Amino acid sequence: MSSTYTLDQLLPGQSGRVTRVGGEGALRRRLMDMGLVAGVDVMLLKRAPLGDPLEYKLRGYHLSLRKSEAQTIQVDLQ
């Protein structure tokens, strides 16, 4: 059984599978170009001291996103 959250709600060390990439226009396209597409496994590695940005591991590389960008991506917890 899995639960749906947004990417910014993951805790460090927690992983999920992307189910939907939101946003509009250039933001959505940029996120998808960086590898955030449905079906990809993503793990939150760490948060900055003030909570922004967030560092994720996906497809063998590390990606930092603003919290506002991470809120547009839905994931199912694994």
Phi and psi restraints in degrees (range 20) as a CNS / XPLOR table:
assign (resid 1 and name C) (resid 2 and name N)
       (resid 2 and name CA) (resid 2 and name C) 1.0 -122.2 20.0 2
assign (resid 2 and name N) (resid 2 and name CA)
       (resid 2 and name C) (resid 3 and name N) 1.0 157.8 20.0 2
assign (resid 2 and name C) (resid 3 and name N)
       (resid 3 and name CA) (resid 3 and name C) 1.0 -118.8 20.0 2
assign (resid 3 and name N) (resid 3 and name CA)
       (resid 3 and name C) (resid 4 and name N) 1.0 146.2 20.0 2
assign (resid 3 and name C) (resid 4 and name N)
       (resid 4 and name CA) (resid 4 and name C) 1.0 -97.9 20.0 2
assign (resid 4 and name N) (resid 4 and name CA)
       (resid 4 and name C) (resid 5 and name N) 1.0 129.6 20.0 2
assign (resid 4 and name C) (resid 5 and name N)
       (resid 5 and name CA) (resid 5 and name C) 1.0 -135.8 20.0 2
assign (resid 5 and name N) (resid 5 and name CA)
       (resid 5 and name C) (resid 6 and name N) 1.0 173.5 20.0 2
assign (resid 5 and name C) (resid 6 and name N)
       (resid 6 and name CA) (resid 6 and name C) 1.0 -95.2 20.0 2
assign (resid 6 and name N) (resid 6 and name CA)
       (resid 6 and name C) (resid 7 and name N) 1.0 158.5 20.0 2
assign (resid 6 and name C) (resid 7 and name N)
       (resid 7 and name CA) (resid 7 and name C) 1.0 -59.1 20.0 2
assign (resid 7 and name N) (resid 7 and name CA)
       (resid 7 and name C) (resid 8 and name N) 1.0 -32.6 20.0 2
assign (resid 7 and name C) (resid 8 and name N)
       (resid 8 and name CA) (resid 8 and name C) 1.0 -72.2 20.0 2
assign (resid 8 and name N) (resid 8 and name CA)
       (resid 8 and name C) (resid 9 and name N) 1.0 -13.0 20.0 2
assign (resid 8 and name C) (resid 9 and name N)
       (resid 9 and name CA) (resid 9 and name C) 1.0 -87.3 20.0 2
assign (resid 9 and name N) (resid 9 and name CA)
       (resid 9 and name C) (resid 10 and name N) 1.0 -7.3 20.0 2
assign (resid 9 and name C) (resid 10 and name N)
       (resid 10 and name CA) (resid 10 and name C) 1.0 -66.1 20.0 2
assign (resid 10 and name N) (resid 10 and name CA)
       (resid 10 and name C) (resid 11 and name N) 1.0 150.0 20.0 2
assign (resid 10 and name C) (resid 11 and name N)
       (resid 11 and name CA) (resid 11 and name C) 1.0 -97.0 20.0 2
assign (resid 11 and name N) (resid 11 and name CA)
       (resid 11 and name C) (resid 12 and name N) 1.0 153.2 20.0 2
assign (resid 11 and name C) (resid 12 and name N)
       (resid 12 and name CA) (resid 12 and name C) 1.0 -52.6 20.0 2
assign (resid 12 and name N) (resid 12 and name CA)
       (resid 12 and name C) (resid 13 and name N) 1.0 130.5 20.0 2
assign (resid 12 and name C) (resid 13 and name N)
       (resid 13 and name CA) (resid 13 and name C) 1.0 90.9 20.0 2
assign (resid 13 and name N) (resid 13 and name CA)
       (resid 13 and name C) (resid 14 and name N) 1.0 -11.2 20.0 2
assign (resid 13 and name C) (resid 14 and name N)
       (resid 14 and name CA) (resid 14 and name C) 1.0 -87.7 20.0 2
assign (resid 14 and name N) (resid 14 and name CA)
       (resid 14 and name C) (resid 15 and name N) 1.0 146.1 20.0 2
assign (resid 14 and name C) (resid 15 and name N)
       (resid 15 and name CA) (resid 15 and name C) 1.0 -129.0 20.0 2
assign (resid 15 and name N) (resid 15 and name CA)
       (resid 15 and name C) (resid 16 and name N) 1.0 161.2 20.0 2
assign (resid 15 and name C) (resid 16 and name N)
       (resid 16 and name CA) (resid 16 and name C) 1.0 -154.5 20.0 2
assign (resid 16 and name N) (resid 16 and name CA)
       (resid 16 and name C) (resid 17 and name N) 1.0 170.4 20.0 2
assign (resid 16 and name C) (resid 17 and name N)
       (resid 17 and name CA) (resid 17 and name C) 1.0 -112.5 20.0 2
assign (resid 17 and name N) (resid 17 and name CA)
       (resid 17 and name C) (resid 18 and name N) 1.0 129.1 20.0 2
assign (resid 17 and name C) (resid 18 and name N)
       (resid 18 and name CA) (resid 18 and name C) 1.0 -64.5 20.0 2
assign (resid 18 and name N) (resid 18 and name CA)
       (resid 18 and name C) (resid 19 and name N) 1.0 130.4 20.0 2
assign (resid 18 and name C) (resid 19 and name N)
       (resid 19 and name CA) (resid 19 and name C) 1.0 -111.6 20.0 2
assign (resid 19 and name N) (resid 19 and name CA)
       (resid 19 and name C) (resid 20 and name N) 1.0 -27.1 20.0 2
assign (resid 19 and name C) (resid 20 and name N)
       (resid 20 and name CA) (resid 20 and name C) 1.0 -156.3 20.0 2
assign (resid 20 and name N) (resid 20 and name CA)
       (resid 20 and name C) (resid 21 and name N) 1.0 137.0 20.0 2
assign (resid 20 and name C) (resid 21 and name N)
       (resid 21 and name CA) (resid 21 and name C) 1.0 -110.1 20.0 2
assign (resid 21 and name N) (resid 21 and name CA)
       (resid 21 and name C) (resid 22 and name N) 1.0 115.2 20.0 2
assign (resid 21 and name C) (resid 22 and name N)
       (resid 22 and name CA) (resid 22 and name C) 1.0 -92.5 20.0 2
assign (resid 22 and name N) (resid 22 and name CA)
       (resid 22 and name C) (resid 23 and name N) 1.0 -152.0 20.0 2
assign (resid 22 and name C) (resid 23 and name N)
       (resid 23 and name CA) (resid 23 and name C) 1.0 85.9 20.0 2
assign (resid 23 and name N) (resid 23 and name CA)
       (resid 23 and name C) (resid 24 and name N) 1.0 175.2 20.0 2
assign (resid 23 and name C) (resid 24 and name N)
       (resid 24 and name CA) (resid 24 and name C) 1.0 -132.8 20.0 2
assign (resid 24 and name N) (resid 24 and name CA)
       (resid 24 and name C) (resid 25 and name N) 1.0 150.3 20.0 2
assign (resid 24 and name C) (resid 25 and name N)
       (resid 25 and name CA) (resid 25 and name C) 1.0 54.7 20.0 2
assign (resid 25 and name N) (resid 25 and name CA)
       (resid 25 and name C) (resid 26 and name N) 1.0 -124.5 20.0 2
assign (resid 25 and name C) (resid 26 and name N)
       (resid 26 and name CA) (resid 26 and name C) 1.0 -64.4 20.0 2
assign (resid 26 and name N) (resid 26 and name CA)
       (resid 26 and name C) (resid 27 and name N) 1.0 -35.4 20.0 2
assign (resid 26 and name C) (resid 27 and name N)
       (resid 27 and name CA) (resid 27 and name C) 1.0 -63.2 20.0 2
assign (resid 27 and name N) (resid 27 and name CA)
       (resid 27 and name C) (resid 28 and name N) 1.0 -48.7 20.0 2
assign (resid 27 and name C) (resid 28 and name N)
       (resid 28 and name CA) (resid 28 and name C) 1.0 -61.2 20.0 2
assign (resid 28 and name N) (resid 28 and name CA)
       (resid 28 and name C) (resid 29 and name N) 1.0 -44.6 20.0 2
assign (resid 28 and name C) (resid 29 and name N)
       (resid 29 and name CA) (resid 29 and name C) 1.0 -61.9 20.0 2
assign (resid 29 and name N) (resid 29 and name CA)
       (resid 29 and name C) (resid 30 and name N) 1.0 -42.9 20.0 2
assign (resid 29 and name C) (resid 30 and name N)
       (resid 30 and name CA) (resid 30 and name C) 1.0 -63.6 20.0 2
assign (resid 30 and name N) (resid 30 and name CA)
       (resid 30 and name C) (resid 31 and name N) 1.0 -43.3 20.0 2
assign (resid 30 and name C) (resid 31 and name N)
       (resid 31 and name CA) (resid 31 and name C) 1.0 -61.4 20.0 2
assign (resid 31 and name N) (resid 31 and name CA)
       (resid 31 and name C) (resid 32 and name N) 1.0 -43.0 20.0 2
assign (resid 31 and name C) (resid 32 and name N)
       (resid 32 and name CA) (resid 32 and name C) 1.0 -68.0 20.0 2
assign (resid 32 and name N) (resid 32 and name CA)
       (resid 32 and name C) (resid 33 and name N) 1.0 -37.1 20.0 2
assign (resid 32 and name C) (resid 33 and name N)
       (resid 33 and name CA) (resid 33 and name C) 1.0 -64.6 20.0 2
assign (resid 33 and name N) (resid 33 and name CA)
       (resid 33 and name C) (resid 34 and name N) 1.0 -28.0 20.0 2
assign (resid 33 and name C) (resid 34 and name N)
       (resid 34 and name CA) (resid 34 and name C) 1.0 -82.6 20.0 2
assign (resid 34 and name N) (resid 34 and name CA)
       (resid 34 and name C) (resid 35 and name N) 1.0 1.5 20.0 2
assign (resid 34 and name C) (resid 35 and name N)
       (resid 35 and name CA) (resid 35 and name C) 1.0 103.3 20.0 2
assign (resid 35 and name N) (resid 35 and name CA)
       (resid 35 and name C) (resid 36 and name N) 1.0 1.5 20.0 2
assign (resid 35 and name C) (resid 36 and name N)
       (resid 36 and name CA) (resid 36 and name C) 1.0 -85.9 20.0 2
assign (resid 36 and name N) (resid 36 and name CA)
       (resid 36 and name C) (resid 37 and name N) 1.0 87.5 20.0 2
assign (resid 36 and name C) (resid 37 and name N)
       (resid 37 and name CA) (resid 37 and name C) 1.0 -127.3 20.0 2
assign (resid 37 and name N) (resid 37 and name CA)
       (resid 37 and name C) (resid 38 and name N) 1.0 163.1 20.0 2
assign (resid 37 and name C) (resid 38 and name N)
       (resid 38 and name CA) (resid 38 and name C) 1.0 -57.0 20.0 2
assign (resid 38 and name N) (resid 38 and name CA)
       (resid 38 and name C) (resid 39 and name N) 1.0 135.6 20.0 2
assign (resid 38 and name C) (resid 39 and name N)
       (resid 39 and name CA) (resid 39 and name C) 1.0 96.9 20.0 2
assign (resid 39 and name N) (resid 39 and name CA)
       (resid 39 and name C) (resid 40 and name N) 1.0 -8.6 20.0 2
assign (resid 39 and name C) (resid 40 and name N)
       (resid 40 and name CA) (resid 40 and name C) 1.0 -84.5 20.0 2
assign (resid 40 and name N) (resid 40 and name CA)
       (resid 40 and name C) (resid 41 and name N) 1.0 136.5 20.0 2
assign (resid 40 and name C) (resid 41 and name N)
       (resid 41 and name CA) (resid 41 and name C) 1.0 -83.7 20.0 2
assign (resid 41 and name N) (resid 41 and name CA)
       (resid 41 and name C) (resid 42 and name N) 1.0 133.8 20.0 2
assign (resid 41 and name C) (resid 42 and name N)
       (resid 42 and name CA) (resid 42 and name C) 1.0 -131.7 20.0 2
assign (resid 42 and name N) (resid 42 and name CA)
       (resid 42 and name C) (resid 43 and name N) 1.0 138.1 20.0 2
assign (resid 42 and name C) (resid 43 and name N)
       (resid 43 and name CA) (resid 43 and name C) 1.0 -124.7 20.0 2
assign (resid 43 and name N) (resid 43 and name CA)
       (resid 43 and name C) (resid 44 and name N) 1.0 133.2 20.0 2
assign (resid 43 and name C) (resid 44 and name N)
       (resid 44 and name CA) (resid 44 and name C) 1.0 -79.5 20.0 2
assign (resid 44 and name N) (resid 44 and name CA)
       (resid 44 and name C) (resid 45 and name N) 1.0 120.6 20.0 2
assign (resid 44 and name C) (resid 45 and name N)
       (resid 45 and name CA) (resid 45 and name C) 1.0 -87.7 20.0 2
assign (resid 45 and name N) (resid 45 and name CA)
       (resid 45 and name C) (resid 46 and name N) 1.0 -50.8 20.0 2
assign (resid 45 and name C) (resid 46 and name N)
       (resid 46 and name CA) (resid 46 and name C) 1.0 -162.7 20.0 2
assign (resid 46 and name N) (resid 46 and name CA)
       (resid 46 and name C) (resid 47 and name N) 1.0 162.7 20.0 2
assign (resid 46 and name C) (resid 47 and name N)
       (resid 47 and name CA) (resid 47 and name C) 1.0 -112.7 20.0 2
assign (resid 47 and name N) (resid 47 and name CA)
       (resid 47 and name C) (resid 48 and name N) 1.0 148.5 20.0 2
assign (resid 47 and name C) (resid 48 and name N)
       (resid 48 and name CA) (resid 48 and name C) 1.0 -67.7 20.0 2
assign (resid 48 and name N) (resid 48 and name CA)
       (resid 48 and name C) (resid 49 and name N) 1.0 158.0 20.0 2
assign (resid 48 and name C) (resid 49 and name N)
       (resid 49 and name CA) (resid 49 and name C) 1.0 -52.0 20.0 2
assign (resid 49 and name N) (resid 49 and name CA)
       (resid 49 and name C) (resid 50 and name N) 1.0 -34.7 20.0 2
assign (resid 49 and name C) (resid 50 and name N)
       (resid 50 and name CA) (resid 50 and name C) 1.0 -96.6 20.0 2
assign (resid 50 and name N) (resid 50 and name CA)
       (resid 50 and name C) (resid 51 and name N) 1.0 8.4 20.0 2
assign (resid 50 and name C) (resid 51 and name N)
       (resid 51 and name CA) (resid 51 and name C) 1.0 91.8 20.0 2
assign (resid 51 and name N) (resid 51 and name CA)
       (resid 51 and name C) (resid 52 and name N) 1.0 -3.2 20.0 2
assign (resid 51 and name C) (resid 52 and name N)
       (resid 52 and name CA) (resid 52 and name C) 1.0 -146.8 20.0 2
assign (resid 52 and name N) (resid 52 and name CA)
       (resid 52 and name C) (resid 53 and name N) 1.0 123.8 20.0 2
assign (resid 52 and name C) (resid 53 and name N)
       (resid 53 and name CA) (resid 53 and name C) 1.0 -86.3 20.0 2
assign (resid 53 and name N) (resid 53 and name CA)
       (resid 53 and name C) (resid 54 and name N) 1.0 179.0 20.0 2
assign (resid 53 and name C) (resid 54 and name N)
       (resid 54 and name CA) (resid 54 and name C) 1.0 -115.3 20.0 2
assign (resid 54 and name N) (resid 54 and name CA)
       (resid 54 and name C) (resid 55 and name N) 1.0 140.5 20.0 2
assign (resid 54 and name C) (resid 55 and name N)
       (resid 55 and name CA) (resid 55 and name C) 1.0 -109.8 20.0 2
assign (resid 55 and name N) (resid 55 and name CA)
       (resid 55 and name C) (resid 56 and name N) 1.0 126.4 20.0 2
assign (resid 55 and name C) (resid 56 and name N)
       (resid 56 and name CA) (resid 56 and name C) 1.0 -119.0 20.0 2
assign (resid 56 and name N) (resid 56 and name CA)
       (resid 56 and name C) (resid 57 and name N) 1.0 157.2 20.0 2
assign (resid 56 and name C) (resid 57 and name N)
       (resid 57 and name CA) (resid 57 and name C) 1.0 -117.5 20.0 2
assign (resid 57 and name N) (resid 57 and name CA)
       (resid 57 and name C) (resid 58 and name N) 1.0 126.4 20.0 2
assign (resid 57 and name C) (resid 58 and name N)
       (resid 58 and name CA) (resid 58 and name C) 1.0 -152.8 20.0 2
assign (resid 58 and name N) (resid 58 and name CA)
       (resid 58 and name C) (resid 59 and name N) 1.0 146.1 20.0 2
assign (resid 58 and name C) (resid 59 and name N)
       (resid 59 and name CA) (resid 59 and name C) 1.0 50.2 20.0 2
assign (resid 59 and name N) (resid 59 and name CA)
       (resid 59 and name C) (resid 60 and name N) 1.0 31.1 20.0 2
assign (resid 59 and name C) (resid 60 and name N)
       (resid 60 and name CA) (resid 60 and name C) 1.0 82.7 20.0 2
assign (resid 60 and name N) (resid 60 and name CA)
       (resid 60 and name C) (resid 61 and name N) 1.0 10.2 20.0 2
assign (resid 60 and name C) (resid 61 and name N)
       (resid 61 and name CA) (resid 61 and name C) 1.0 -138.2 20.0 2
assign (resid 61 and name N) (resid 61 and name CA)
       (resid 61 and name C) (resid 62 and name N) 1.0 167.3 20.0 2
assign (resid 61 and name C) (resid 62 and name N)
       (resid 62 and name CA) (resid 62 and name C) 1.0 -101.0 20.0 2
assign (resid 62 and name N) (resid 62 and name CA)
       (resid 62 and name C) (resid 63 and name N) 1.0 138.6 20.0 2
assign (resid 62 and name C) (resid 63 and name N)
       (resid 63 and name CA) (resid 63 and name C) 1.0 -133.3 20.0 2
assign (resid 63 and name N) (resid 63 and name CA)
       (resid 63 and name C) (resid 64 and name N) 1.0 130.5 20.0 2
assign (resid 63 and name C) (resid 64 and name N)
       (resid 64 and name CA) (resid 64 and name C) 1.0 -105.0 20.0 2
assign (resid 64 and name N) (resid 64 and name CA)
       (resid 64 and name C) (resid 65 and name N) 1.0 132.2 20.0 2
assign (resid 64 and name C) (resid 65 and name N)
       (resid 65 and name CA) (resid 65 and name C) 1.0 -129.5 20.0 2
assign (resid 65 and name N) (resid 65 and name CA)
       (resid 65 and name C) (resid 66 and name N) 1.0 150.5 20.0 2
assign (resid 65 and name C) (resid 66 and name N)
       (resid 66 and name CA) (resid 66 and name C) 1.0 -70.5 20.0 2
assign (resid 66 and name N) (resid 66 and name CA)
       (resid 66 and name C) (resid 67 and name N) 1.0 153.9 20.0 2
assign (resid 66 and name C) (resid 67 and name N)
       (resid 67 and name CA) (resid 67 and name C) 1.0 -60.4 20.0 2
assign (resid 67 and name N) (resid 67 and name CA)
       (resid 67 and name C) (resid 68 and name N) 1.0 -38.8 20.0 2
assign (resid 67 and name C) (resid 68 and name N)
       (resid 68 and name CA) (resid 68 and name C) 1.0 -64.1 20.0 2
assign (resid 68 and name N) (resid 68 and name CA)
       (resid 68 and name C) (resid 69 and name N) 1.0 -33.4 20.0 2
assign (resid 68 and name C) (resid 69 and name N)
       (resid 69 and name CA) (resid 69 and name C) 1.0 -72.6 20.0 2
assign (resid 69 and name N) (resid 69 and name CA)
       (resid 69 and name C) (resid 70 and name N) 1.0 -41.3 20.0 2
assign (resid 69 and name C) (resid 70 and name N)
       (resid 70 and name CA) (resid 70 and name C) 1.0 -65.8 20.0 2
assign (resid 70 and name N) (resid 70 and name CA)
       (resid 70 and name C) (resid 71 and name N) 1.0 -25.9 20.0 2
assign (resid 70 and name C) (resid 71 and name N)
       (resid 71 and name CA) (resid 71 and name C) 1.0 -69.9 20.0 2
assign (resid 71 and name N) (resid 71 and name CA)
       (resid 71 and name C) (resid 72 and name N) 1.0 -15.1 20.0 2
assign (resid 71 and name C) (resid 72 and name N)
       (resid 72 and name CA) (resid 72 and name C) 1.0 -89.3 20.0 2
assign (resid 72 and name N) (resid 72 and name CA)
       (resid 72 and name C) (resid 73 and name N) 1.0 -2.7 20.0 2
assign (resid 72 and name C) (resid 73 and name N)
       (resid 73 and name CA) (resid 73 and name C) 1.0 -112.4 20.0 2
assign (resid 73 and name N) (resid 73 and name CA)
       (resid 73 and name C) (resid 74 and name N) 1.0 124.4 20.0 2
assign (resid 73 and name C) (resid 74 and name N)
       (resid 74 and name CA) (resid 74 and name C) 1.0 -95.8 20.0 2
assign (resid 74 and name N) (resid 74 and name CA)
       (resid 74 and name C) (resid 75 and name N) 1.0 139.8 20.0 2
assign (resid 74 and name C) (resid 75 and name N)
       (resid 75 and name CA) (resid 75 and name C) 1.0 -134.4 20.0 2
assign (resid 75 and name N) (resid 75 and name CA)
       (resid 75 and name C) (resid 76 and name N) 1.0 152.2 20.0 2
assign (resid 75 and name C) (resid 76 and name N)
       (resid 76 and name CA) (resid 76 and name C) 1.0 -100.2 20.0 2
assign (resid 76 and name N) (resid 76 and name CA)
       (resid 76 and name C) (resid 77 and name N) 1.0 129.8 20.0 2
assign (resid 76 and name C) (resid 77 and name N)
       (resid 77 and name CA) (resid 77 and name C) 1.0 -68.4 20.0 2
assign (resid 77 and name N) (resid 77 and name CA)
       (resid 77 and name C) (resid 78 and name N) 1.0 149.4 20.0 2
